Structures are given as structure tokens and as C-alpha cells.
């Protein structure tokens, strides 16, 4: 058998994108969001000044898009984090612990919502009612009732919500989308999709507020919303039915000892998961120095008995186009990465990232997530990630995609460019996501959570007034 390798350069990737754009542009939900006059900056406010808000949506936006964006207000319940955020982001706008006061006084055109997941609905709805379009961090919200309330508010107010599915925008994910759009392996019949969080990154969710379902909706919603959105987007269809299994058998109450937080814990010497937050000046300034205002510990004990989210999860998903998916999420793997395989009528596509023995260059697993989230670009342009395509009665083809860095596989910068610079740019791959996409991703996770609790399959049509479409259509 001969090997056929296709090397996709950055120039080729951009050229192909432009060619597709000419004949396949899709409706972009952002186009009605930010109708800017030439030379006028977008008036933006933000609620939630944690690490994602101050970093990706704060400092990096000011660094990269200050010619297009003006921050008019910041809001948070923690005055200490607010004061730090203002300095860290580098803005000279007023800060508010009263959200409605900020909205009334600053009257932003756009509100960025980066608060705790369970409060997204409150600020999304109030923000729209007070005249702003919304940029919401994923997940859009945490249960079906809050999801319906957001959908109702968007219809009632005429305002729009953009959900920031940054993984879609990376060149690697986009190349997979292109191959599927071209029916490179015929019609897709099934998918195997498995995501692995290592013992450093995975453990961090149980250390923070995410460890309580009432805050995060569980990792079925907070984390897997990324994965379910990619799945819906790649397959160009929506979930119809979910049956899931899951358990909490490793973190939380499953340990013989526990404390309140890592700092000052008597079990430090024997705990493999000891985390020294004092090594991060950023976290010290943002979180530790401001614990006195709200009592939130960034280094909370991951053995706390109150933790109630699942740490192992698997789901069977049937899409409206009859594609069947087997999905799993592991939260204490020795390595961080993912694998996916698309089985088609004419062949198979295999893709993966982060599998150690497939990588030529290794990275310390404890530093992997930090490196992935970094907004800085890798100066080494020789690295690539492969996609393997094999025909049923033919050879295999290795397609090499130049590795992109700068947050979520290069997706962060591309997402923000579309939002803040060219909201009306052609969207041949359907990257832009609105409330329907935001809903269908979280409803998959919500259905999985409900399925575990009820021990029954859950139908998406029973959760909100959205009925699954065979083809996604407009965002």
C-alpha cells in the first residue's frame, strides 16, 4: 500500500477558504449584532472579571482590537477583582458591583458575559432587556429552563446573542469540516469521539466552583459543550436523543482525607494533587488577594464532600440525520488530548490532538493546558497536525495542517476578529454561532445529565421549544 500525503500550507488554507466563500457564504448571526459606522468604536461592557474575562476578553481584546473596541464599564460582585481587572486589562472605565447601574449609566452596545455559568442567563436576559447585544462565554447556560428563558428574551427584545465557540475557528477543526462538507468519505453514519483531561487540568475543575452542579451544570455542560458543538457543526445536524451513563468515583468524597484548601492543608505531603496557587502571581493578584470579599478559594480541596459533578462520563447520541455517536469524557487521564473517527459510506477519517506517543515534541502535562490557552503564537512554524483519510477500497491519505497556537488551536484570535473587526465577512464554514447553536450544544449535555438521573433516554424536543433539525441551517 502506498502512502499519499497532502501538506496544507497556511497560504493554501486561506486560499481554499476564500474560494469556498465565493459560493457558500452562510447567514452570519453577527452581521446584525454590530452594525458599526466607519471609524466608530464598539461600546463594550463586561460582567464577570475572572481569569477568562480579564484575559481572553479583557487584556487580549485591548491589546489586539483597541482600534475597534472601547470598554465603557466592568462589573463583578467582588470589588477587589474589579480593581485588579481594571489595571490588568489596561482600561480607564468605571467599575460597578451593581450590574444594572452599570448598564443604565454606560449604555453599552455590547455586553460580554463571563460570569459563573449558572448566572449567564441572568445577565444575558437583563443585558438584552437593557438594550445590549450579547457575547456569551460558553456554555450559554446550565439547564433547559434557563435556556428557554434566553430564547424567549432574544425573541422578545430583538437583540442577539453570540456564543463564543472558539474551537470551531481553528484551522485543524476547520479542515475536518471542509472534508465533511466535500463528502470526502461519503455520508457519515457514525462517530467515535473521546476527550481526555489529564490529572492536572481535569482536577482543576473539581478544585474550583465548577465542582458543584448548581454552578456549572456539571462537566456535561461546562466542558462538553465545546465537544457537542463541534459534533453538531461537523455533522451539520442537531441532536435528537441522548442516553448516558456517569459517576463520581475518583474526586470528591472518594478520598480518605480532605481539607478546605491546599494552602495550609495538613495533608500536603501525601496528596498527589497538591496545588500551590502562590506560584502564580496572576492568580494571587486576581483570586487570593480578594478572597476576603466573597470567600472564593481558587485552590479549594478537590476532595470536598460537597462536590457532586460526574468525573467519568459516556453517552450515546443520535442526531436528527441518523448519525450515531459514541462519546466519552475522562477527567483523570495521564495525558490531555482527544480522538475522533468519522465512519462514512465510502471511508473513514481519523483525527486527534495531544496523544503523547504520536507527538514528536513532548510537553510537561502539568503545563499543557496553560500552553494551550496561551494567546501567544508559537514561533516554530514547522509543526503540523495530521488528519488521516482512508477509502474503503483504496489507500490512505495523510493531510498535514500547520499547527496553530494562540488559544484553542488558533481559534481565539479568529473568533474575536470576526466579532470585533469583520462581523459581515463571508462565513463559508458556518463558524459563527448564535442561540440555536448555543442551545443545541448545552441541551446535549443537559439531556445526558437528565438521562443519568432518570436512567432513561432523553429526547431533545422535550427540553425546550426547539425541535432538532436534520440540517442545522441558520445559526
Order of alpha helices (4+ residues) and beta strands (2+ residues): beta-alpha-beta-alpha-alpha-beta-alpha-beta-alpha-beta-alpha-beta-alpha-beta-alpha-beta-alpha-alpha-alpha-alpha-beta-alpha-alpha-beta-beta-beta-beta-alpha-beta-beta-alpha-alpha-beta
